Amino acid sequence: MKGKELSALRREYSLKQLSRSSVSRDPFEQFSIWMNEAISSEILDATAMTIATVDADCRPSARVVLLKGYGPDGFVFYTNYESRKARDLAANPNAVLHFFWPELERQIIINGKVGKTSREESEAYFGSRPTDSKIGAWASNQSSRLASRDALEKSFEEMQIKFGEDVPLPSFWGGFRLVPDRFEYWQGRASRLHDRICYELTGSGWEIFRLSP
């Protein structure tokens, strides 16, 4: 497709609207409302989110992971602690989560600081995973250079033989929790006059305000 044709692609947004008076006073409750609507709408991978990080040299990086838990204490995902995102977070704990649900014409952006979950929490989640997913965590040296696909599959087979069905939690694998200090809820509107409602943490609680689209 040529650049000119790409520039002509557009659509109007008109499904819903968003206002300061319509949102919950609690940004976590508002997130729960929208997440439940995304799941009930049977959106494929409704829990998928982009997490953006910055390394020690201020180089940004982004990737899609799955949200595995949330509540007033933050938003949880799991990964290899030796991966690129983990190394970024060790150097700079500030990160951004981004959810995009085009079927609902909605986005959520969540800023905050990230820290590791407890070992007990990581063990509880790891224990709930399918056996092959557990073995995959052991087989993959995430974000490192890989000689070939065959090398990865060989490592997987070796770990299958080593652990069988009793796969322990690796010391290099576990959860992270982002504790938010800012939320932005974005609802597409006609004529690109989108609704953007923000929550920002202050000394007295959450301040709610509207942003220009």
N, C-alpha and C positions, 0 to 999 in steps of 0.2 A: 504494500500500500504506500502510495506516495505521500510526502509531507502535506501537500495541499489537501489531499483527501482526509488525512488524519485531523487536520485543523477544522474540518467541516463536521466532524462527529460531535454531536451534542444531544442532550435530552433535557426536558424540563423535569423539575422535582415538585411534586404536588401531593404526596400522600398524606403528610401530617404537618403539624406546626408545634412549636415549642416556645414557652414563655416563662418568665420568672415566677409567675403566679401558678403555673401548671406543674412545675417540677417539685419534687420533694425537697424539704429543707435539709435532708441528709443525703449527701452525694452517694453514699454506699447503697442506700435504699433506692435511689434513682437508678443506679447501676443494676441492681437486682431486677427492677421493673423492666428495663430495656433488655437485659440478658434473657429473662424469662420469655419476653415477647419474641426475641430472636430464636430461641429454642422451640417455642410453640409454633413458630412459623416454618419450622423444619428447614431452616437455613443450613446448608452444608457447612460443617465445621464452624458452627456458631461461636465456639470457644477459641477459635484461632485468633491470635493477636501478634502484631509486630512489636518486637522489643528493640529499641534503639539504644546503643551504648557508645561510649567514647573511650578510647584507650589512653595510655599515659602520654602519647604524643598528640592528643586531641584529634585523632582520626576517627570519624564516626563509622559505625557499622550497624546493620539492621538485619533481622531475620524473623521468620514466623515460628512461634512456639504455641503450645496449647495451654490455656488457663486450666489449672487443676484444683483451684480452690480460691475463695475470696470471702471477705468479711470485714468488720471494722478494724481488724489488725492488718489488712493488706491483701495483696494479690499474689498467688503462689504459682510457680512453675518449676519444673525439674529438668536437670541437665547434668552433663559431665562437668565437674569442677575444674577440669584442665582445658576446657573448650575456649574458643576465642571470647565468647561473651562473658565467661567466668573470669578470664584474665582481665578483660576490660573493667568488669565490676570490682575486681580487687584493686585496680588502679584508681577508679573513679566510680563510686557507688550511685551516682546520679543516672537515672534512666527514664525512658518514656515508653509507655505501652500504648498501642494504637489498635482499636477495633474498627473494622469497616464492614458494614452490612448493607451492600448496595440494594438488596431486595427491599429493605425498609428505608432506604435513603438516609442512613444514619452512620455517624462516626462517634467514637469516644476516644479522647486523648487523656492519658493519666500520667502526670509527672510525679516523681518521688525518688526516694533513696532505697537501695536494695541491700539486703543482708541475707545470710544463709538461714534456713529453717533449722530447727533442732534436729539432732540425729534421730531421735525417736519419731518425729514427724516424717522424716525421709524414709525410715524403715517401714512405717505403716503404709505409706503410699507404694513403695517398692514392692512390698508383699502383695499388693492388690493387682500388680501387673501380670499379664500372661507370661508364661515361662520363657517363650522365645524373645519377648521384649527384655526380660531380665538378662538373658544371655547376650542379647545385642548390646546392652550397656557395658558388659565385660569385653566383648569382642572389638568394639570400636574405640580407637584412640582419637576421640573426636577433635576435629579441626587440624589434625596433623596430616602431613603428606602421606598419601597411600600409593604404594607401588602399582597395585592393580585391583580390580574387583575380585579376582581369584584369591588374592592375599586376604581380603576381608572375609570372604566366605570360608577360607581355610581356618582363620582365627575363630569364626563362629562355630565351626565343627569341633575344633579343639576344646572350646569352652563347653559345648554340649557334652562331650565325653567327660570332661573334668567335673562338671557339676551335676549333670543329670537333671532331675526335677527339683533338687534342693539348692537353689541359687541364692547366695547371700548378697546383701547390699555391698557394692564396691565402696572402698574408702574414698574414691575419687568421684563419687556420684551422689547427688542429693538435690534438695530444694533451695529455691531462693524466694524471698518475699519482698515485694515492692510496697513500701509504706507511702501512701500518697500525700502530697501537699497541694495538689492542684488537679482539678478535673475540668474537661471541656466536653460538653454534649452538643453535637452538631446535627441539625435536622435540615435536610435539603428543602428549599422552597423555590417557587417560581421566580423567573427573571434573575436568578443567582442572588436573590436577597435571602440568603440562608439564615436560619436561626442558630446562634452560637451562645449557649448559656454556660458560664464558668462558675466554678466553686474554687475559692482560694483560701487556704488555711491561714488564719491570723491568730493573734494572742487570745482572742475572745471566741473563736470558733470559725465556722465556714462563712466567708463572705460570698454572696451570690450576685453576679452581674452579667450583663449582656455585652458581647463583642460585636463590632461591625463586621459584616461578612466580607 
